[in-house]
Amino acid sequence: MDALDLQRYALPAAIVFFLVWRSFRNRKVKKQMPSLIEAGAIIVDVRTPGEYAQGSAAGSINIPLDDLEKRVSGLDRAKTVIVCCASGARSAMAATILKSKGFQKVVNAGPWQNACV
């Protein structure tokens, strides 16, 4: 196998690896949800109000990512905060924001469906 072959297969291999990793991560997160919610965790959906209206996890609150920094004071820092969105990208940003604001227990659920119990 020469360098050209490696280049040809590197991107497809990376994509497959990412998809497999994401599948395992989503399963792990879904398994955690019942115990986290039973312990009083707060689910924060950071999608837009329009996206949120089309479907959301039971008991979640909608704080769009653009509004999160302004509304962070309304969240209980003592509780675990589960963040979710459509794909996991915005919830990853939300988790970073919350951690930078001093939240110790933050879980990125990724897609909002992972937060459904």
Buried (B, 14 or more C-beta within 10 A) or exposed (E): EEEEEEEEEEEEEEEEEEEEEBEEBBEEBBEBBEEBBEEEBBBBBBBBEEBBEEEBBEEBBBBBBEEBBEEBEEBEEEBBBBBBBBEBEBBBBBBEBBEEBEBEBBBBBBBBBBBBE
